[in-house]
Amino acid sequence: MSSAARKLRCLNSLHSHEVCRLRNSAASTPFRAFATAAPEPTATGSTNGRRPTRFKDKLNAGPSFTDFVTGNSSVEQAMTPEDAFELKTAMVGPEGKKKQITRLPEWLKTPVPISDNYKKIKKDLRGLNLHTVCEEARCPNISDCWGGSDKSEATATIMLMGDTCTRGCRFCSVKTSKAPPPLDPHEPEHTAEALSRWGLGYVVLTSVDRDDLADGGARHFAETIMKIKQKAPSMLVEALTGDYAGDLDMVKVVANSGLDVYAHNVETVEELTPQVRDRRAKFRQSLKVLDAAKKAKPDLITKTSIMLGLGETEEQLLNTLTELRAINVDVVTFGQYMRPTKRHMKVEEYVSPAAFERWRQTALDMGFLYCASGPLVRSSYKAGEAFIENVLKKRKQGSPPTAPGQDKTAQVDQVVVGPGEGIFH
């Protein structure tokens, strides 16, 4: 018993000695409440006698994250035209199974969207519960269209009738379903109210395909246009529609709803249509839609878009343009097909900017009112809408339209309310 008591007294003595040592140490050393608290500098300017590190200074003096994502780093060398337009290849895959692929050309690379205006537009759209084809179809122009200096100068492509399509085209990344959610009966009113508040001059409306509905959603589309015209009579409206399963009466419903431009995309040449588009979308059917819209309202501007790089030939493209002019289509756009995911059809060719310029001139020579042509051009291309708006205003004033690029006042407020069939709708 006495032995145990002696051991306990020794332990207590050790504990008391350690407490005293810690107290004395605390009295001579500044107390730090948190591990992250900055220590007080000494009279000599050093911190606890440690040598100051200069790594942080070097890091801060280097390129920022924004420089990396936008390509504005001072160390980046300017590329010559030959280097910029050169197609580069790379070997990918595991050892023994490597295959050669063509890398994405420099002219198809776009900056990561980081601007404040991009964030503002995204916040507005989410608050209004509106869907954009810019996001759903992974459009490469989203940083340019949403990143303007002013929200009224931006272009956002909003899809009507939900974000789920009943068709499954091989180029399109919009999600699909045989039975999408029902239509929102308040969508026409909400869309019209939102657009009228934004004070836009030009609006493009589009939608997913809704083969599950008896009218394909044509009356819902038409109601939205009429609501917009009621709230903003001076606003110009473009409708980028589906084919309504070939029901030309529904095409006439939309054409006579008060819109100014009727757009429907043939997407590709007739020979490739079965491999590129959903089996229910046919080239001849698309021609009939554009023809019916023009006949329903002869002063209506009709518009279509074609993707290049799918394996089409020059002869096939010329035949397609000839057929489009035969039914008096006014506007055509050309753009590079870009594969959304590995599940979609592959790119057969990256068409050079020079080739796009040749096709633009060819279309104008054939009598098209306007042609936007370039690797990153899409059917909802804001430069095209600015020119079309100029044409419409000149028509109403009774004066001839100004040629593209000559009227600087044509760069007006616009929003595109967007397509249902992939990055080109």
C-alpha positions as CSV (number, residue, x, y, z in Angstrom):
1,M,0.0,0.0,0.0
2,S,2.8,2.4,0.9
3,S,4.6,1.5,-2.4
4,A,1.5,2.5,-4.4
5,A,1.2,5.8,-2.5
6,R,4.8,6.6,-3.3
7,K,4.2,5.9,-7.0
8,L,1.2,8.2,-7.0
9,R,3.1,11.0,-5.3
10,C,5.9,10.7,-8.0
11,L,3.4,10.9,-10.8
12,N,1.7,14.0,-9.2
13,S,5.1,15.6,-8.8
14,L,6.0,15.0,-12.5
15,H,2.6,16.4,-13.6
16,S,3.1,19.6,-11.4
17,H,6.6,20.1,-12.9
18,E,5.3,19.8,-16.5
19,V,2.5,22.3,-15.8
20,C,4.9,24.8,-14.3
21,R,7.3,24.4,-17.3
22,L,4.4,25.0,-19.8
23,R,3.3,28.1,-17.8
24,N,6.8,29.5,-17.9
25,S,7.1,28.8,-21.6
26,A,3.7,30.5,-22.3
27,A,4.8,33.6,-20.3
28,S,7.9,34.0,-22.6
29,T,6.2,33.1,-25.9
30,P,3.4,35.1,-27.6
31,F,0.1,33.2,-27.4
32,R,-1.6,32.0,-30.7
33,A,-5.3,31.2,-30.5
34,F,-5.5,29.5,-33.9
35,A,-3.0,27.7,-36.1
36,T,-3.9,30.0,-39.0
37,A,-3.4,33.2,-37.1
38,A,-0.6,35.4,-38.5
39,P,2.3,35.8,-36.1
40,E,3.4,39.3,-34.9
41,P,6.4,40.6,-36.8
42,T,9.5,41.4,-34.8
43,A,11.4,44.6,-34.8
44,T,13.8,43.3,-37.5
45,G,10.8,42.5,-39.8
46,S,11.3,38.7,-39.7
47,T,8.7,36.2,-38.4
48,N,9.8,34.0,-35.6
49,G,13.3,34.2,-36.9
50,R,12.3,32.3,-40.1
51,R,13.7,33.3,-43.5
52,P,10.9,34.9,-45.7
53,T,9.9,32.7,-48.7
54,R,9.6,34.2,-52.1
55,F,7.8,31.3,-53.8
56,K,4.4,33.0,-53.3
57,D,5.6,36.2,-54.8
58,K,6.9,34.3,-57.9
59,L,3.6,32.4,-58.2
60,N,1.5,35.6,-58.0
61,A,3.7,37.3,-60.6
62,G,3.1,34.5,-63.1
63,P,0.1,33.9,-65.5
64,S,-3.3,33.8,-63.8
65,F,-6.0,31.1,-64.2
66,T,-7.9,33.5,-66.6
67,D,-4.7,33.7,-68.8
68,F,-4.7,29.9,-69.1
69,V,-8.4,29.5,-70.1
70,T,-8.5,32.5,-72.4
71,G,-5.1,32.1,-74.0
72,N,-4.0,35.6,-73.1
73,S,-0.7,34.6,-71.4
74,S,2.2,36.8,-72.4
75,V,4.3,33.7,-72.9
76,E,2.0,32.4,-75.6
77,Q,3.4,33.0,-79.1
78,A,1.3,34.2,-82.0
79,M,0.6,31.5,-84.5
80,T,1.2,32.0,-88.2
81,P,-1.7,31.4,-90.6
82,E,0.0,28.2,-91.8
83,D,0.3,26.9,-88.3
84,A,-3.3,27.9,-87.4
85,F,-4.8,26.1,-90.3
86,E,-2.7,23.0,-90.1
87,L,-4.5,19.8,-89.1
88,K,-2.6,17.9,-86.4
89,T,-2.8,14.3,-85.5
90,A,-2.1,12.3,-82.3
91,M,-1.8,8.6,-81.3
92,V,-4.2,7.5,-78.6
93,G,-5.0,4.3,-76.9
94,P,-3.1,1.6,-74.9
95,E,0.1,0.0,-76.1
96,G,-0.5,-2.3,-79.0
97,K,-3.9,-0.8,-79.8
98,K,-3.0,2.8,-80.5
99,K,-4.8,4.6,-83.3
100,Q,-4.3,7.9,-85.0
101,I,-6.9,10.7,-84.5
102,T,-7.1,14.2,-85.9
103,R,-6.9,16.8,-83.1
104,L,-9.4,19.7,-82.9
105,P,-8.2,22.5,-85.2
106,E,-7.1,25.8,-83.7
107,W,-9.9,27.6,-85.5
108,L,-12.5,25.6,-83.7
109,K,-11.2,26.2,-80.2
110,T,-13.2,28.8,-78.1
111,P,-12.6,30.4,-74.7
112,V,-14.1,29.0,-71.5
113,P,-17.0,31.2,-70.5
114,I,-16.0,33.2,-67.4
115,S,-17.4,36.7,-68.0
116,D,-19.8,38.4,-65.5
117,N,-22.4,38.9,-68.2
118,Y,-22.4,35.1,-68.9
119,K,-23.1,34.5,-65.2
120,K,-25.8,37.1,-65.1
121,I,-27.7,35.6,-68.1
122,K,-27.4,32.1,-66.7
123,K,-28.8,33.3,-63.4
124,D,-31.7,35.1,-65.1
125,L,-32.6,32.0,-67.2
126,R,-32.5,29.7,-64.2
127,G,-34.8,32.1,-62.3
128,L,-37.3,32.1,-65.1
129,N,-37.1,28.3,-65.5
130,L,-36.2,28.7,-69.2
131,H,-34.2,26.1,-71.1
132,T,-31.4,27.1,-73.5
133,V,-30.2,25.2,-76.5
134,C,-26.8,26.9,-75.9
135,E,-26.4,24.6,-72.9
136,E,-28.5,21.6,-73.9
137,A,-26.7,21.2,-77.3
138,R,-23.3,22.2,-76.0
139,C,-22.9,25.1,-78.4
140,P,-19.3,26.2,-78.8
141,N,-20.3,29.9,-79.2
142,I,-21.8,30.2,-75.7
143,S,-19.0,32.4,-74.3
144,D,-19.3,34.7,-77.3
145,C,-23.0,34.9,-77.4
146,W,-23.5,35.3,-73.6
147,G,-20.4,37.2,-72.9
148,G,-21.3,40.6,-74.5
149,S,-20.6,43.8,-72.6
150,D,-24.3,44.4,-72.1
151,K,-27.0,41.9,-71.5
152,S,-29.2,43.5,-74.2
153,E,-26.5,42.7,-76.8
154,A,-26.3,39.1,-75.8
155,T,-27.8,36.1,-77.7
156,A,-29.3,33.3,-75.7
157,T,-31.1,30.4,-77.3
158,I,-34.1,29.3,-75.2
159,M,-36.0,26.1,-76.0
160,L,-39.8,26.0,-75.7
161,M,-41.8,23.0,-74.6
162,G,-39.1,21.6,-72.3
163,D,-35.6,20.2,-72.7
164,T,-36.5,16.7,-73.8
165,C,-37.0,15.8,-77.5
166,T,-38.9,12.8,-78.9
167,R,-36.4,12.3,-81.7
168,G,-32.8,11.0,-81.6
169,C,-30.7,12.5,-84.3
170,R,-27.1,11.1,-84.4
171,F,-25.5,14.6,-84.2
172,C,-27.6,16.0,-81.4
173,S,-26.9,16.1,-77.7
174,V,-30.3,17.2,-76.5
175,K,-31.8,14.4,-74.3
176,T,-34.6,12.3,-75.7
177,S,-37.6,10.4,-74.5
178,K,-40.7,8.8,-76.0
179,A,-42.8,10.4,-73.4
180,P,-41.5,13.8,-72.3
181,P,-43.1,15.8,-69.4
182,P,-46.4,17.6,-70.3
183,L,-46.3,21.2,-71.6
184,D,-46.3,24.1,-69.2
185,P,-49.5,26.0,-69.9
186,H,-47.9,29.1,-68.4
187,E,-44.8,29.0,-70.6
188,P,-46.1,31.3,-73.4
189,E,-47.1,34.0,-70.9
190,H,-43.9,33.7,-68.8
191,T,-41.6,33.7,-71.9
192,A,-43.4,36.8,-73.4
193,E,-43.2,38.7,-70.1
194,A,-39.5,37.9,-69.6
195,L,-38.6,39.0,-73.2
196,S,-40.6,42.2,-73.0
197,R,-38.9,43.1,-69.8
198,W,-35.4,42.6,-71.3
199,G,-36.3,45.2,-74.0
200,L,-35.0,43.2,-76.9
201,G,-35.3,44.1,-80.6
202,Y,-35.0,40.6,-82.1
203,V,-36.0,37.3,-80.7
204,V,-35.6,33.7,-82.0
205,L,-37.9,31.1,-80.6
206,T,-37.4,27.3,-81.1
207,S,-38.4,24.1,-79.5
208,V,-37.7,20.4,-79.1
209,D,-39.7,18.0,-81.4
210,R,-42.8,16.8,-79.7
211,D,-44.2,13.9,-81.7
212,D,-46.1,12.8,-78.6
213,L,-48.5,15.7,-79.1
214,A,-51.3,15.7,-81.7
215,D,-50.3,19.0,-83.2
216,G,-46.5,18.6,-82.5
217,G,-46.7,21.7,-80.2
218,A,-47.5,24.0,-83.1
219,R,-50.4,25.8,-81.2
220,H,-48.2,26.2,-78.1
221,F,-45.5,27.8,-80.3
222,A,-48.0,30.1,-82.0
223,E,-49.5,31.2,-78.7
224,T,-46.0,32.2,-77.5
225,I,-45.4,34.3,-80.6
226,M,-48.8,36.0,-80.2
227,K,-48.2,36.7,-76.5
228,I,-44.8,38.3,-77.4
229,K,-46.4,40.5,-80.1
230,Q,-49.1,41.6,-77.7
231,K,-46.6,42.7,-75.1
232,A,-44.0,44.1,-77.5
233,P,-45.5,44.8,-81.0
234,S,-42.2,46.2,-82.3
235,M,-40.2,43.2,-81.4
236,L,-39.2,41.0,-84.4
237,V,-39.7,37.3,-84.0
238,E,-37.9,34.4,-85.7
239,A,-39.3,30.8,-85.2
240,L,-37.0,27.9,-85.7
241,T,-39.4,24.9,-85.8
242,G,-39.5,21.2,-86.3
243,D,-41.3,19.6,-89.2
244,Y,-44.5,18.7,-87.3
245,A,-44.4,15.2,-88.8
246,G,-45.2,16.6,-92.2
247,D,-48.5,18.2,-91.1
248,L,-48.4,21.4,-93.3
249,D,-51.6,22.8,-91.6
250,M,-49.6,23.1,-88.4
251,V,-46.8,24.8,-90.3
252,K,-49.4,27.4,-91.5
253,V,-50.6,27.9,-87.9
254,V,-47.1,29.0,-86.9
255,A,-46.4,30.9,-90.1
256,N,-49.6,33.0,-89.6
257,S,-49.1,33.7,-85.9
258,G,-47.4,37.0,-86.4
259,L,-43.7,36.0,-86.7
260,D,-41.2,37.7,-89.1
261,V,-38.8,34.9,-90.0
262,Y,-39.7,31.2,-90.4
263,A,-36.6,28.9,-89.9
264,H,-36.4,25.1,-90.4
265,N,-33.1,23.2,-90.8
266,V,-32.5,20.6,-93.4
267,E,-29.3,19.9,-91.5
268,T,-27.4,18.0,-94.3
269,V,-27.7,16.9,-97.9
270,E,-30.4,14.5,-99.0
271,E,-28.0,11.6,-99.5
272,L,-26.8,11.7,-95.8
273,T,-30.1,12.5,-94.2
274,P,-31.0,8.9,-93.2
275,Q,-27.6,8.5,-91.4
276,V,-27.6,11.9,-89.8
277,R,-31.1,12.7,-88.7
278,D,-33.9,10.7,-86.9
279,R,-35.7,8.3,-89.3
280,R,-38.8,10.5,-89.0
281,A,-37.0,13.6,-90.3
282,K,-36.8,13.5,-94.1
283,F,-35.1,15.9,-96.5
284,R,-38.1,16.2,-98.8
285,Q,-40.4,16.7,-95.8
286,S,-38.2,19.6,-94.7
287,L,-38.4,21.2,-98.1
288,K,-42.2,21.0,-98.0
289,V,-42.2,22.7,-94.6
290,L,-40.2,25.6,-95.9
291,D,-42.3,25.8,-99.0
292,A,-45.6,25.7,-97.1
293,A,-44.4,28.5,-94.8
294,K,-43.5,30.8,-97.7
295,K,-46.8,30.1,-99.5
296,A,-48.8,30.7,-96.3
297,K,-47.2,34.2,-96.0
298,P,-45.2,35.2,-99.1
299,D,-43.5,38.2,-97.4
300,L,-42.1,35.9,-94.7
301,I,-38.3,35.4,-94.7
302,T,-37.5,31.7,-94.7
303,K,-34.2,30.3,-93.4
304,T,-32.4,27.0,-93.1
305,S,-29.0,25.7,-91.9
306,I,-26.6,23.0,-93.2
307,M,-23.7,21.3,-91.3
308,L,-20.5,20.6,-93.2
309,G,-17.9,17.9,-92.3
310,L,-20.3,14.9,-92.4
311,G,-19.0,13.4,-95.6
312,E,-21.0,15.5,-98.1
313,T,-19.6,16.2,-101.6
314,E,-19.5,19.5,-103.4
315,E,-22.0,18.3,-106.0
316,Q,-24.4,17.2,-103.3
317,L,-24.2,20.6,-101.6
318,L,-24.7,22.5,-104.9
319,N,-27.8,20.3,-105.6
320,T,-29.1,21.1,-102.1
321,L,-28.7,24.9,-102.6
322,T,-30.4,24.7,-105.9
323,E,-33.4,22.9,-104.4
324,L,-33.6,25.5,-101.6
325,R,-33.6,28.4,-104.0
326,A,-36.3,26.6,-106.1
327,I,-38.7,27.1,-103.2
328,N,-37.5,30.6,-102.5
329,V,-35.6,30.1,-99.3
330,D,-34.1,33.5,-98.4
331,V,-31.3,32.7,-95.9
332,V,-28.9,29.8,-95.5
333,T,-26.1,29.3,-93.0
334,F,-23.1,26.8,-93.0
335,G,-21.2,25.6,-90.0
336,Q,-18.8,22.8,-89.0
337,Y,-20.4,19.7,-87.4
338,M,-18.7,19.1,-84.0
339,R,-19.2,15.8,-82.3
340,P,-20.9,16.4,-78.9
341,T,-19.8,13.0,-77.3
342,K,-18.3,9.7,-78.4
343,R,-21.8,8.3,-78.6
344,H,-22.6,10.6,-81.6
345,M,-21.5,10.2,-85.2
346,K,-17.9,11.1,-85.9
347,V,-16.6,14.1,-87.8
348,E,-15.6,13.1,-91.3
349,E,-13.8,16.3,-92.2
350,Y,-12.7,19.6,-90.6
351,V,-13.6,22.1,-93.3
352,S,-11.2,25.1,-93.6
353,P,-12.3,28.7,-93.1
354,A,-11.4,29.3,-96.7
355,A,-13.8,26.7,-97.9
356,F,-16.6,28.2,-95.8
357,E,-15.9,31.5,-97.5
358,R,-16.2,29.9,-100.9
359,W,-19.6,28.5,-100.0
360,R,-20.8,31.8,-98.6
361,Q,-20.0,33.5,-101.9
362,T,-21.6,30.6,-103.9
363,A,-24.8,31.0,-101.9
364,L,-25.0,34.7,-102.5
365,D,-24.2,34.2,-106.2
366,M,-27.2,31.8,-106.4
367,G,-29.6,34.5,-105.1
368,F,-29.8,33.9,-101.4
369,L,-30.7,37.1,-99.5
370,Y,-28.0,36.4,-96.8
371,C,-25.5,33.7,-96.0
372,A,-23.6,33.2,-92.7
373,S,-20.8,30.7,-93.3
374,G,-17.9,29.7,-91.0
375,P,-16.7,26.9,-88.8
376,L,-18.4,28.2,-85.6
377,V,-21.6,29.5,-87.3
378,R,-24.9,28.1,-86.1
379,S,-28.4,28.7,-87.3
380,S,-29.0,31.1,-84.4
381,Y,-26.0,33.2,-85.4
382,K,-26.3,36.8,-84.0
383,A,-24.6,38.5,-87.0
384,G,-27.2,36.9,-89.3
385,E,-30.1,38.1,-87.1
386,A,-28.7,41.6,-87.1
387,F,-28.7,41.7,-90.9
388,I,-32.2,40.1,-91.1
389,E,-33.5,42.7,-88.7
390,N,-32.1,45.4,-90.9
391,V,-33.9,43.8,-93.9
392,L,-37.2,43.6,-92.1
393,K,-37.0,47.2,-90.9
394,K,-36.1,48.4,-94.4
395,R,-39.0,46.5,-95.9
396,K,-41.4,48.1,-93.5
397,Q,-40.0,51.5,-94.4
398,G,-40.2,50.8,-98.1
399,S,-36.5,51.2,-98.8
400,P,-34.0,48.6,-100.1
401,P,-32.0,46.6,-97.5
402,T,-28.4,47.4,-96.9
403,A,-25.8,44.8,-97.9
404,P,-24.3,42.8,-95.1
405,G,-21.5,44.6,-93.2
406,Q,-22.5,48.1,-94.5
407,D,-25.2,49.0,-92.0
408,K,-23.5,49.5,-88.6
409,T,-26.8,50.2,-87.0
410,A,-27.9,46.6,-87.6
411,Q,-26.1,45.4,-84.5
412,V,-29.2,45.5,-82.3
413,D,-30.5,44.0,-79.1
414,Q,-31.5,40.4,-79.6
415,V,-32.1,37.1,-77.9
416,V,-32.6,33.7,-79.5
417,V,-35.1,31.4,-77.9
418,G,-33.7,28.0,-79.1
419,P,-33.8,24.7,-81.0
420,G,-34.6,21.2,-80.4
421,E,-32.5,19.2,-82.7
422,G,-28.9,19.5,-81.6
423,I,-26.2,22.1,-82.0
424,F,-27.6,23.3,-85.3
425,H,-31.2,23.7,-84.4
